[in-house]
């Protein structure tokens, strides 16, 4: 099921800013495609590929191209990652981490929707623009050889008037200003340990979480295709076009039927 979303920044086309988009769930075919890229693509490029396959519309563009998707700001990309999680796997996000005070493991559960900031008009800053997908992908390519140069590239690309004349101190100031420009990409969870009562914050990266969840989904995908093809006689293409949630419905039916096989 596709949903309409309102982006914080959106895309500017011919002087008009468009903030509307339509995004659908991640099908098995897209999971397989993104997984097949593996480590060949950095996370920023994998997310661009994922968004290009799942966005039915971006502003005025139906079925946007990769280059069009790369125009999205880092905050909009993070928001869409949360939307993709919600419509593909459900709104609930779960995890386990160790308490920094007592080191005891603790379960963490929260809502993807609770991390989505309201789609209000984005703040601006003179001479600055937020990083886009294109910026992130280019920085990732540079980082493979020189991480420090990648940071310099990103800050200078977003400081539109500074160019190459920036000092290290100015670069640090720009980095802080850019984080303030895109609060959606700077998320923290407020947590309390049930064992010792300590309260603390941890950063949450929705893109990293979604990509890791899709990687785990890909590990079970071929077995699920085998089971569904065996029992329902659907083609691989038909099965891969199902979302993970829809596949799970049929797998659960097989698991509870007298002739079914429990997925492992």
Secondary structure, DSSP 8 states (H G I E B T S, - for coil): --EEEEEEEEEEETTEEEEEEEE---BHHHHHHHHHHGGGS-HHHHHHHHHHHHEEEETTEES--HHHHTTSBHHHHHHHHHHHHHHHH-SEEEEEEE-TTT--EEEEEEESGGG---------BTTB---BHHHHHHHHHHHTT-HHHHHHHHHHHHBTTTGGG--HHHHHHHHHHHHHHTGGGSEEEEEE-TTT--EEEEEE-HHHHHHHHHHHHHHHHHHHHHHHHHHH---HHHHHTSBHHHHHHHHHHHHHSTT-----
